[in-house]
């Protein structure tokens, strides 16, 4: 019997906006000028939040903080494609996604200030708490997708994580379940090329991370993670496919971690400065501003105006965060009391 090839596979790559702001017109998503400006503002707000959080940490006003510098497009572009009935599972570096979804800014400062009340998601927002333990929320996202389908909800689930999570067992377990059951989940990886001090080449022999999805029976696509419109388009298509019963998608957003892993890290001890400088020219915010300028949607005056607006919003959030009274010691039992009350209600309903 001669040797045969059972199947061949390929990985698509998507980029819409070049570094100089020129774009492939055929690939542009259908967004109005106001929506494009909104995308820009959310990226700018994310960067402004990030800078303020770093300053607050250095001043001892919040705790250890993981910068999102350079990853704004991957977060904002993907979250902008979500619908209100979708569910979101963030890891610990998704401040841009939180802000895009409308999460209260002062609560993010609260969380990074060590106040767990910052994770009390507002009613009507399908956002799970921040997951710090790397990759453990990926199976949870697959389970939520299974639950949504069992309930007949036409919703999708989005799970965010970094390249380091793809080396964890939770990643493979979640992917296997999602693929086997064709669950409505979109896995969004921000491949910033460093798992703390471990470079991507030391983590995997795979040419791309996107190809890992192929082993589990669904599509993996790599997008330029510094191109907000490419991320938005890829995520929107994946979410629509998930809602329509087409199963999961893995989106690898190729980007770069421009800052340290966290404020407890010193990346200069293991990362060549020349690599960081090479990626500065691919800054996602500057790239999008060049794109908007070519369409008459951005100039210096407008840039100064929206920067002032973003700084004012962050100033107000910091004031609100620092004016929140400390929690009463008894609050630590509030969840247990509420759970007991719900259990009693269920028991009464069963008796009836």
MARBA-664383 format. One record per residue (C-alpha): residue number from 1; residue in three letters; x, y, z. Coordinates in pm, 1 decimal. Layout:
N
PT num residuo        X        Y        Z
PT NUM     ALA        X        Y        Z
...
//
This chain:
352
PT num residuo        X        Y        Z
PT   1     UNK      0.0      0.0      0.0
PT   2     UNK    159.7    332.2   -104.3
PT   3     UNK    196.9    614.5    140.7
PT   4     UNK    -73.1    880.5    104.6
PT   5     UNK   -150.0   1223.0    248.7
PT   6     UNK   -468.2   1219.6    454.1
PT   7     UNK   -512.6   1593.3    489.8
PT   8     UNK   -322.9   1919.1    444.2
PT   9     UNK   -376.6   2232.8    647.5
PT  10     UNK   -308.4   2602.3    621.7
PT  11     UNK   -326.5   2907.8    845.8
PT  12     UNK   -464.1   3236.8    716.5
PT  13     UNK   -310.0   3568.3    816.2
PT  14     UNK   -502.3   3896.8    813.1
PT  15     UNK   -368.0   4251.6    799.5
PT  16     UNK   -568.3   4552.2    678.4
PT  17     UNK   -375.2   4864.7    784.7
PT  18     UNK     -5.7   4901.1    703.3
PT  19     UNK    236.4   5078.1    936.9
PT  20     UNK    209.2   5398.9    731.7
PT  21     UNK   -171.1   5406.4    764.5
PT  22     UNK   -256.2   5285.6    414.9
PT  23     UNK   -523.7   5017.2    402.2
PT  24     UNK   -655.4   4739.1    184.1
PT  25     UNK   -989.5   4894.7     90.9
PT  26     UNK  -1140.6   4558.1     -1.4
PT  27     UNK  -1090.5   4429.4    352.5
PT  28     UNK  -1209.7   4732.9    547.7
PT  29     UNK  -1499.0   4652.0    782.8
PT  30     UNK  -1821.2   4846.8    744.2
PT  31     UNK  -1770.7   5108.8   1015.2
PT  32     UNK  -1882.7   5471.3   1013.7
PT  33     UNK  -1653.2   5765.3   1081.3
PT  34     UNK  -1798.1   5794.1   1431.6
PT  35     UNK  -1730.5   5426.7   1498.6
PT  36     UNK  -1372.3   5457.9   1374.6
PT  37     UNK  -1319.7   5755.9   1603.1
PT  38     UNK  -1472.2   5559.5   1889.1
PT  39     UNK  -1221.7   5279.9   1829.7
PT  40     UNK   -942.8   5535.4   1841.0
PT  41     UNK  -1071.6   5690.9   2161.9
PT  42     UNK  -1096.5   5352.8   2335.2
PT  43     UNK   -737.7   5272.0   2240.4
PT  44     UNK   -628.8   5613.6   2364.3
PT  45     UNK   -826.3   5571.4   2687.2
PT  46     UNK   -661.8   5233.3   2741.3
PT  47     UNK   -315.1   5382.0   2698.8
PT  48     UNK   -399.5   5674.0   2926.1
PT  49     UNK   -531.3   5435.9   3191.3
PT  50     UNK   -215.8   5228.1   3155.2
PT  51     UNK     17.8   5523.0   3203.5
PT  52     UNK   -175.8   5643.0   3507.4
PT  53     UNK   -179.8   5295.9   3661.2
PT  54     UNK    197.5   5270.3   3625.9
PT  55     UNK    238.0   5611.0   3791.8
PT  56     UNK      1.8   5516.2   4074.6
PT  57     UNK    193.5   5194.8   4135.0
PT  58     UNK    522.7   5381.0   4159.5
PT  59     UNK    359.4   5614.9   4410.1
PT  60     UNK    232.2   5324.2   4621.3
PT  61     UNK   -133.5   5400.5   4544.9
PT  62     UNK   -206.4   5064.0   4375.1
PT  63     UNK    -29.8   4727.4   4383.7
PT  64     UNK    156.8   4527.5   4121.6
PT  65     UNK     26.2   4614.0   3776.5
PT  66     UNK     64.2   4448.9   3429.9
PT  67     UNK    102.7   4707.1   3154.7
PT  68     UNK    -95.0   4670.6   2829.7
PT  69     UNK    131.1   4905.9   2634.0
PT  70     UNK    139.0   4797.1   2270.0
PT  71     UNK   -155.6   4559.9   2298.3
PT  72     UNK   -438.3   4813.9   2276.5
PT  73     UNK   -547.7   4717.2   1924.7
PT  74     UNK   -578.7   4347.7   2004.7
PT  75     UNK   -799.5   4418.2   2305.8
PT  76     UNK  -1012.1   4705.3   2180.0
PT  77     UNK  -1059.7   4563.5   1830.5
PT  78     UNK  -1182.0   4227.8   1958.3
PT  79     UNK  -1405.1   4363.3   2236.1
PT  80     UNK  -1561.2   4615.4   1995.1
PT  81     UNK  -1697.9   4320.9   1794.8
PT  82     UNK  -1879.6   4166.1   2091.7
PT  83     UNK  -2255.4   4190.9   2144.3
PT  84     UNK  -2427.1   4250.3   2476.8
PT  85     UNK  -2546.0   3890.3   2512.4
PT  86     UNK  -2197.2   3744.4   2455.7
PT  87     UNK  -1991.1   3623.7   2750.2
PT  88     UNK  -1632.7   3729.4   2818.1
PT  89     UNK  -1357.7   3551.5   3013.2
PT  90     UNK  -1057.8   3783.4   3062.9
PT  91     UNK   -713.9   3705.6   3192.6
PT  92     UNK   -516.9   3967.9   3386.1
PT  93     UNK   -402.2   4200.2   3105.2
PT  94     UNK   -733.1   4295.0   2939.8
PT  95     UNK   -788.0   4649.0   3064.0
PT  96     UNK   -858.2   4760.7   2706.6
PT  97     UNK  -1130.1   4499.4   2669.7
PT  98     UNK  -1283.3   4603.1   3002.2
PT  99     UNK  -1291.7   4969.4   2902.8
PT 100     UNK  -1437.8   4887.4   2560.8
PT 101     UNK  -1716.7   4688.0   2722.6
PT 102     UNK  -1799.1   4979.3   2952.7
PT 103     UNK  -1661.2   4841.7   3278.5
PT 104     UNK  -1644.2   5117.8   3543.6
PT 105     UNK  -1294.1   5264.1   3523.1
PT 106     UNK  -1266.5   5332.2   3894.9
PT 107     UNK  -1336.1   4965.3   3967.2
PT 108     UNK  -1032.6   4863.4   3763.4
PT 109     UNK   -821.0   5091.0   3981.4
PT 110     UNK   -992.8   4940.1   4284.5
PT 111     UNK   -898.6   4589.5   4178.4
PT 112     UNK   -535.1   4674.3   4113.9
PT 113     UNK   -538.5   4863.2   4442.0
PT 114     UNK   -613.4   4536.9   4621.6
PT 115     UNK   -986.1   4590.5   4678.7
PT 116     UNK  -1174.9   4285.7   4553.4
PT 117     UNK  -1493.3   4492.7   4525.9
PT 118     UNK  -1345.2   4617.9   4202.5
PT 119     UNK  -1441.2   4281.1   4050.6
PT 120     UNK  -1812.3   4321.2   4119.0
PT 121     UNK  -1932.3   4319.4   3760.9
PT 122     UNK  -2228.9   4553.0   3703.9
PT 123     UNK  -2566.0   4396.0   3633.6
PT 124     UNK  -2629.4   4325.9   3267.6
PT 125     UNK  -2260.8   4285.4   3181.5
PT 126     UNK  -2164.5   3928.1   3092.9
PT 127     UNK  -1806.5   3958.2   3211.4
PT 128     UNK  -1641.0   3701.9   3435.2
PT 129     UNK  -1384.5   3810.1   3697.6
PT 130     UNK  -1020.4   3863.4   3604.8
PT 131     UNK   -827.1   3535.1   3599.3
PT 132     UNK   -467.4   3566.8   3718.0
PT 133     UNK   -374.4   3197.2   3719.9
PT 134     UNK   -256.9   3148.2   3362.1
PT 135     UNK   -497.3   2963.6   3134.0
PT 136     UNK   -725.4   2814.0   3398.2
PT 137     UNK  -1026.8   3005.7   3265.2
PT 138     UNK  -1006.4   2850.8   2916.3
PT 139     UNK  -1200.1   2533.0   3012.0
PT 140     UNK  -1445.9   2755.7   3198.8
PT 141     UNK  -1511.0   2950.0   2879.0
PT 142     UNK  -1576.3   2626.8   2691.4
PT 143     UNK  -1816.1   2521.6   2967.4
PT 144     UNK  -2001.0   2852.3   2948.0
PT 145     UNK  -2035.3   2805.8   2571.6
PT 146     UNK  -2181.5   2460.4   2631.0
PT 147     UNK  -2426.9   2607.1   2884.3
PT 148     UNK  -2530.5   2885.0   2645.4
PT 149     UNK  -2607.7   2634.0   2375.2
PT 150     UNK  -2797.6   2408.1   2616.3
PT 151     UNK  -3015.9   2704.1   2713.3
PT 152     UNK  -3081.4   2791.0   2352.7
PT 153     UNK  -2913.6   3129.8   2382.0
PT 154     UNK  -2784.2   3273.8   2057.6
PT 155     UNK  -2468.0   3404.2   2217.1
PT 156     UNK  -2097.5   3342.8   2186.1
PT 157     UNK  -1817.6   3327.0   2441.6
PT 158     UNK  -1482.8   3506.2   2410.8
PT 159     UNK  -1180.2   3394.1   2612.1
PT 160     UNK   -867.6   3610.9   2632.9
PT 161     UNK   -520.4   3484.9   2716.7
PT 162     UNK   -153.9   3526.9   2626.4
PT 163     UNK     94.7   3308.1   2443.9
PT 164     UNK    216.9   3161.4   2771.0
PT 165     UNK   -125.3   3004.4   2829.3
PT 166     UNK    -87.3   2792.2   2514.0
PT 167     UNK    177.0   2591.3   2699.6
PT 168     UNK    -65.7   2498.5   2978.0
PT 169     UNK   -277.8   2185.2   3001.3
PT 170     UNK   -591.6   2395.6   3054.8
PT 171     UNK   -547.3   2536.9   2704.5
PT 172     UNK   -549.9   2192.5   2543.6
PT 173     UNK   -837.4   2063.1   2755.4
PT 174     UNK  -1052.1   2364.0   2672.7
PT 175     UNK   -966.2   2345.1   2303.6
PT 176     UNK  -1038.6   1973.3   2287.5
PT 177     UNK  -1382.3   2013.8   2445.2
PT 178     UNK  -1468.6   2311.8   2224.8
PT 179     UNK  -1362.8   2132.3   1909.0
PT 180     UNK  -1525.5   1798.7   1987.4
PT 181     UNK  -1861.6   1960.4   2068.0
PT 182     UNK  -1835.9   2249.2   1818.1
PT 183     UNK  -1900.5   2500.6   2092.4
PT 184     UNK  -1975.2   2870.8   2026.0
PT 185     UNK  -1650.8   3007.3   2167.5
PT 186     UNK  -1381.6   3235.4   2026.7
PT 187     UNK  -1035.8   3200.2   2177.7
PT 188     UNK   -837.2   3525.6   2154.3
PT 189     UNK   -464.7   3497.3   2216.1
PT 190     UNK   -252.0   3808.9   2250.0
PT 191     UNK     78.3   3665.4   2136.4
PT 192     UNK    307.2   3932.8   2280.5
PT 193     UNK    597.1   3688.8   2234.5
PT 194     UNK    703.8   3671.3   2597.2
PT 195     UNK    572.9   3451.2   2878.7
PT 196     UNK    736.0   3665.9   3147.2
PT 197     UNK   1102.6   3599.7   3061.6
PT 198     UNK   1045.7   3300.7   2830.9
PT 199     UNK   1050.1   3388.4   2459.3
PT 200     UNK    802.4   3225.1   2224.0
PT 201     UNK   1074.4   3020.1   2052.2
PT 202     UNK   1151.0   2849.8   2383.6
PT 203     UNK    784.1   2764.8   2442.2
PT 204     UNK    685.0   2592.8   2120.5
PT 205     UNK    822.0   2454.5   1793.3
PT 206     UNK    505.3   2559.3   1610.6
PT 207     UNK    551.9   2816.7   1336.4
PT 208     UNK    234.0   2989.5   1453.4
PT 209     UNK     13.7   2953.3   1758.6
PT 210     UNK   -293.7   2962.7   1536.3
PT 211     UNK   -209.3   2621.7   1391.7
PT 212     UNK   -264.8   2460.4   1731.3
PT 213     UNK   -639.3   2484.4   1670.6
PT 214     UNK   -613.6   2254.6   1369.1
PT 215     UNK   -536.8   1955.3   1589.6
PT 216     UNK   -870.6   2007.8   1762.6
PT 217     UNK  -1077.0   2032.8   1447.1
PT 218     UNK  -1141.7   2404.8   1409.9
PT 219     UNK   -988.9   2707.2   1240.9
PT 220     UNK   -697.5   2906.2   1370.2
PT 221     UNK   -619.6   3242.0   1213.3
PT 222     UNK   -330.4   3479.0   1275.0
PT 223     UNK   -398.7   3851.9   1257.9
PT 224     UNK   -171.8   4151.0   1291.2
PT 225     UNK   -245.4   4228.8   1654.0
PT 226     UNK   -135.3   4590.4   1610.1
PT 227     UNK   -401.3   4642.5   1341.5
PT 228     UNK   -725.9   4724.5   1521.6
PT 229     UNK   -941.5   4679.7   1210.5
PT 230     UNK   -793.5   4338.4   1127.1
PT 231     UNK   -862.6   4223.2   1483.6
PT 232     UNK  -1214.6   4363.8   1471.3
PT 233     UNK  -1293.3   4194.7   1139.5
PT 234     UNK  -1150.6   3854.7   1237.4
PT 235     UNK  -1328.1   3858.6   1574.5
PT 236     UNK  -1660.9   3969.5   1428.0
PT 237     UNK  -1653.0   3692.3   1168.8
PT 238     UNK  -1559.0   3432.8   1430.6
PT 239     UNK  -1833.7   3544.0   1670.0
PT 240     UNK  -2096.9   3536.2   1394.9
PT 241     UNK  -1987.4   3188.1   1295.1
PT 242     UNK  -2005.2   3071.3   1656.9
PT 243     UNK  -2356.6   3210.8   1704.4
PT 244     UNK  -2469.3   3039.1   1384.2
PT 245     UNK  -2351.6   2697.4   1503.7
PT 246     UNK  -2024.0   2692.7   1312.0
PT 247     UNK  -1814.9   2608.9   1616.8
PT 248     UNK  -1505.8   2767.8   1771.2
PT 249     UNK  -1224.7   2978.7   1627.3
PT 250     UNK   -877.8   3051.0   1759.8
PT 251     UNK   -747.3   3401.9   1682.3
PT 252     UNK   -377.6   3461.0   1733.2
PT 253     UNK   -317.0   3836.6   1760.4
PT 254     UNK     52.1   3880.0   1685.8
PT 255     UNK    169.8   4179.9   1888.0
PT 256     UNK    447.4   4274.0   2128.0
PT 257     UNK    474.9   4347.9   2497.4
PT 258     UNK    631.3   4693.7   2496.3
PT 259     UNK    664.8   4714.5   2874.5
PT 260     UNK    775.3   4482.6   3152.4
PT 261     UNK    563.3   4178.4   3231.7
PT 262     UNK    443.1   4360.3   3543.2
PT 263     UNK    577.3   4634.9   3767.7
PT 264     UNK    751.2   4353.8   3960.2
PT 265     UNK    956.0   4264.0   3651.7
PT 266     UNK   1260.1   4412.0   3475.1
PT 267     UNK   1246.2   4302.9   3111.3
PT 268     UNK   1581.7   4467.9   3034.2
PT 269     UNK   1749.5   4176.2   3209.7
PT 270     UNK   1636.7   3926.3   2946.1
PT 271     UNK   1507.5   4120.4   2642.3
PT 272     UNK   1729.9   4305.7   2391.5
PT 273     UNK   1641.9   4679.3   2378.4
PT 274     UNK   1677.9   4669.2   1999.1
PT 275     UNK   1378.4   4435.5   1976.9
PT 276     UNK   1159.6   4682.3   2164.3
PT 277     UNK   1274.5   4971.6   1947.1
PT 278     UNK   1198.3   4774.7   1630.7
PT 279     UNK    838.2   4732.1   1745.8
PT 280     UNK    789.3   5100.7   1834.3
PT 281     UNK    745.0   5176.1   1465.5
PT 282     UNK    449.5   4936.3   1468.4
PT 283     UNK    274.8   5116.3   1754.7
PT 284     UNK    -96.4   5030.8   1712.8
PT 285     UNK   -221.4   5372.8   1821.4
PT 286     UNK      8.0   5567.7   1588.8
PT 287     UNK    -75.5   5335.0   1301.7
PT 288     UNK   -447.3   5391.3   1346.0
PT 289     UNK   -400.8   5766.7   1375.9
PT 290     UNK   -218.3   5766.3   1042.0
PT 291     UNK   -507.0   5568.8    893.8
PT 292     UNK   -764.1   5813.1   1034.5
PT 293     UNK   -563.8   6114.7    916.8
PT 294     UNK   -574.7   5986.7    557.5
PT 295     UNK   -955.3   5989.1    589.8
PT 296     UNK   -980.8   6332.2    744.0
PT 297     UNK  -1080.7   6189.4   1083.2
PT 298     UNK   -771.5   6286.2   1282.8
PT 299     UNK   -535.6   6582.7   1308.6
PT 300     UNK   -323.8   6744.8   1576.3
PT 301     UNK   -603.5   6956.1   1720.4
PT 302     UNK   -842.3   6662.6   1736.8
PT 303     UNK   -569.6   6450.5   1893.1
PT 304     UNK   -514.2   6707.1   2168.4
PT 305     UNK   -889.2   6731.5   2227.3
PT 306     UNK   -945.5   6358.9   2273.9
PT 307     UNK   -627.1   6323.6   2481.3
PT 308     UNK   -761.7   6585.5   2721.0
PT 309     UNK  -1094.2   6405.1   2731.1
PT 310     UNK   -927.4   6070.7   2810.4
PT 311     UNK   -712.3   6225.1   3082.2
PT 312     UNK  -1019.6   6389.4   3234.8
PT 313     UNK  -1202.2   6056.0   3240.9
PT 314     UNK   -906.7   5886.0   3406.9
PT 315     UNK   -863.4   6173.0   3656.6
PT 316     UNK  -1225.9   6133.3   3763.0
PT 317     UNK  -1187.1   5756.5   3793.7
PT 318     UNK   -881.0   5796.1   4018.2
PT 319     UNK  -1065.4   6045.6   4240.5
PT 320     UNK  -1358.3   5809.7   4267.0
PT 321     UNK  -1134.4   5511.0   4340.3
PT 322     UNK   -948.5   5688.9   4617.2
PT 323     UNK  -1270.7   5820.9   4772.2
PT 324     UNK  -1422.0   5474.7   4818.5
PT 325     UNK  -1435.9   5392.2   5191.4
PT 326     UNK  -1250.6   5076.4   5297.1
PT 327     UNK  -1471.1   4768.4   5321.2
PT 328     UNK  -1630.5   4672.0   5650.1
PT 329     UNK  -1478.8   4347.1   5788.4
PT 330     UNK  -1822.5   4183.9   5782.2
PT 331     UNK  -1841.4   4220.9   5405.0
PT 332     UNK  -1619.0   3914.9   5365.7
PT 333     UNK  -1918.4   3704.5   5471.9
PT 334     UNK  -2169.5   3873.7   5239.7
PT 335     UNK  -2128.4   3616.7   4960.9
PT 336     UNK  -2177.6   3325.7   5201.7
PT 337     UNK  -2490.0   3484.4   5350.2
PT 338     UNK  -2631.9   3549.7   5004.2
PT 339     UNK  -2558.9   3191.7   4896.2
PT 340     UNK  -2729.4   3055.2   5208.2
PT 341     UNK  -3034.9   3272.2   5138.8
PT 342     UNK  -3057.7   3142.8   4782.3
PT 343     UNK  -3027.0   2784.0   4908.5
PT 344     UNK  -3315.4   2841.7   5148.0
PT 345     UNK  -3528.2   2985.1   4867.1
PT 346     UNK  -3460.7   2680.4   4647.8
PT 347     UNK  -3548.6   2446.5   4933.8
PT 348     UNK  -3877.3   2627.2   4988.7
PT 349     UNK  -3955.7   2604.3   4618.6
PT 350     UNK  -3887.0   2228.9   4623.9
PT 351     UNK  -4120.1   2184.8   4921.6
PT 352     UNK  -4396.6   2361.3   4732.3
//
